[in-house]
């Protein structure tokens, strides 16, 4: 399909409106998180800003919210959206535990989990198994509201606009880069390590994730695979694997979203999906 200069101009204006609104709205939420307190309410507010910005942009551009890719799509794409983060996070932390870069079975976490489950005397494997299932299912579902707040904006709206004037590769790079930068104020304020190292690791991870998420977004014509992917990524890193890891002098360099192992594993998978996108003509 040929894109006219008028179409390009319309798309560029739409993109600039979205970025402008998102910058202003996100700045308010970032201020609350960084200058006041990083409460979950403020973080949740920040996560809703991409969706709100997309809705306002559509309103200003006289387009309907119904035009966004709301449909559930194929079960396979949504299932893959959930399982791929489970794969690369499991591989990453498995390598960390096997190589001694971190240990498995943080006693403090297991004790805390046992108490929160009302099972303080239960064996560690029971506590880990039960909490893992509850986090992977119940906490995952609970998190979908704020996750959708991000993904409606990024994969439900932004990547579709970018794709009107850019290639698949450029769309992934631009959307992933802006998505990463959007997180920077919080990382700089609360990352707790070398900011440049953490930002570099996080940016590589986010761009690699964007390749996979954008692939499934375009293949399915739906925002739901990206929502499933983002939710699973957050839960398995933040709520399950990182809390279970025993830290030593090297652990911070390799674990979580600001260390090396996750960017490495997700980037290897992203290469596969980049090749798939090329073969599919996306």
N, C-alpha and C positions, 0 to 999 in steps of 0.2 A: 504494500500500500504506500502510495506516494504522499509524503507530508509536505504541504505547501508552506510558504513563508508565513502566511497568516496563521496557520495551525501552530507552527513553531512559536510564533510570537505569543499566541494565546496560552500555550503550555508554559512558556517561560514566565509569563505574568502570573499564572496560577501557582507555579513553584515558588516564585518570590513572595507572593502573598502568604502562602503556607509557612515558609521559613520565617518571614517577618512576624507573623502571629505567634508561631511556636517560640521564637526567641523571646518575645515580650512575656508571654505567659509562663514559660519555663524559668525565666529570670526571677519571677516572683516566688515560685516554688523553691528554686535553688537558694534564694536568700533565706527563706524560712528554714531550710535544712542546714545550711552552712552557718548562718549568723545566729539562729535561735537554737534549735535542737533537732537532731535527725530522727524524729519520731516517725512511726510507720504511717501516721496520718499525712504528714508532709511528703513523705516518699510516695505514698499512694497518689497524692495530689499531682506530684511531678509526673508520675506514670500515666495519668489521665490526660495530660496536656497534648500529646500528639493527636489523640482522637478528637479532642475539643478543637484543636487547630484545624484539623481536616474538615470537621463539620462547619466551622465558621468560614473556611475558605470556600467550601461548596456553596454555602449560602450567599457569599459575596459574589461568586462567579455564576450565580443563578443555575446551579445544578442541584440535584436531589441527593439526599443521604441514601436513598434507596438504590442509587446507582453504584454504590460500593459492593464489592464481591462478598456478600453476606452468606451465600449458600454453603451448606455443609460440605458438599463435594463428595469425592470418593473416600470410602473408609480407608483404603490403602494409603492414601496420601496423609490422612490424619494420623493413622497408626504409625507411619514412618516418622511423622513430625514428632511424635512422643518418643519413639524408640531410639532414634539416632543420637540424641543427647545422652540417653542411658548408655549407649555403646561407647561414645568417646570419653565420657566422664569416668565410666568403669575402667576403661583401658588406662586412662591417665592416672587415676589413683591406684590402680593395681600395680602399675610400674613404680609409682612412688613408694608403695609399701614393700614391694619385692626388692627394690634396690636399696632400701634403708634410708631414702631421702625423707621419709616420714614413717611413723609406725601406725599399726592398725589397732583400734580398740581403746580409744581415749576413756580412761576410767571415770574421769569427772563427768563426761558427757553421758556415759552409760548409767551412772548413778543418778544424774539429773533426769534422764529419760525414765528410769525405773520409778522414781518418785512421782513424776508427772503422770505416769500411767497407773499409779496406785499399786505398783508391783515392786516395792523396794527390795524384796528378798528373792526375786526371780533370777534365774541364771542369765548371764550376759547375753547368750545367744537368743534367748526368748525375748529379752528387752529390745535387742537390736532388730530382730526379725519383725516383731510387732510394730515397733516405731517406724521401721523402714516402710512397711506396708501402709501404715496410716499416713505417713508423709507423702508417699508416692501416689496415693489415691485421694484421701480426704483433704490434706493440705494443698495438694495440686488443684483440686476443684475449687477450694476456697480462694486460691490465688488468681483464678482465671479472670476475674473482673478487672483488676488492675493491669494484668498482662494484656488483656484485650484493649485497654486504654492506650497502651503503646502500639500494639500491632495494628489496630484499626488505622492509626496514623501512618505508621511506617510501611507495612506491607499491604494494608487495605487501600491506601491512597497514594502515598509518596512514590513507591516503586512503579506504579502504573503510569503516573504522570511522567516520570523520568524515562520510561521505556518508549514513550511517544517520540522522543527526540534523541535517545542514546541507545547504544548497543546493550546487550545483556551484561557484558563484562563491565562497562562503564556504569550501568545502573547499580550493579552490586557494589562497585567501588565507591561511588558517590553516596549512595544511601547508607552503606556500612560506615564510611568515614564520618558522615554527619551524625549518624546514630552514636558512634563512639565519642565524638566531641561533645555531644549532648550530655554524656555522663561525666565529663572531665571535672567539673567543679566538685562533685561529691567525692570522686577518687582522690583528688588533690587534698581535699579537706580531711578525709577519713581513711585513706589507703594505708597509712601507717608505715610505709617503707619508702624506698627511693622513688620519687614521683615519676621521673622519666622512664625508668625501667617498668614500673607498673602501667603507665600509660601506653608504652610500646606493646607490652604483652596483651593488654586489654584490647588495643586497637586491632592487632593481628587477629585475635580471637573473634572480635565482632565482625570484621570484614569476612572472615572465613564462614562464620555463621550466616552472614547475609547471602553468600552464594547459595548455600543449601536451602535457606528459607525462601529466597526469591525464586529458586528453581521450582519448589513445590507450590508456591503461590501462583506462578504462571501456568504450570502444568495442570493444576486443579481448578484454576479460576476462582479460588477461594482464599480468604484470609485465615481460615481455621487451621490448616497445617502449621502456619507460622505461630499461631497462638499456642498450639499444643507443644511445638518445639521450644518456644521461649519459656513456657511454664515448666516443662520437664527440665530444661537446662538449669533454671534457677533452683528448683527444688532439690535436684540430685547433688548440685554443688554446695549450695548454701545451707541446706537443711539436713543432708544425710552424710555425704562423704567428707566434707571439711570438718564438721564437728566430730566425726569418728577418728580423725587423724591425730596421732600423737606427734607433736612438733619437736624437731631438733634444730640444730644450727642452720641446716640447709632447707628446711621445709618451706619457708616463706618464699624462696626463690622458685619453687616448683609447683606449688599448689594454689588452689582457689582461682579466681578469674584474673589475678594480677601476677601469677607465676607463669612458668614456661610450659608446663606439661599440657594443660588444656589447649593453648594455642597450637601446639605441635600436633596433637591428635586430631583436633577439629579441622586443621588446615589440610591434613592428609586426606580426610574425608571430603573436604571442599574441592580438592583437585579432581576427585572422581565425579562430583556433581558438575563441576565446570565443564568437564569433557562430555558428560551426558547432555548438558544444555547446548553445547556446540553441535552435537550429533542430532539433537531434536530441533535445531534451528530456532532456539529461543533468542 
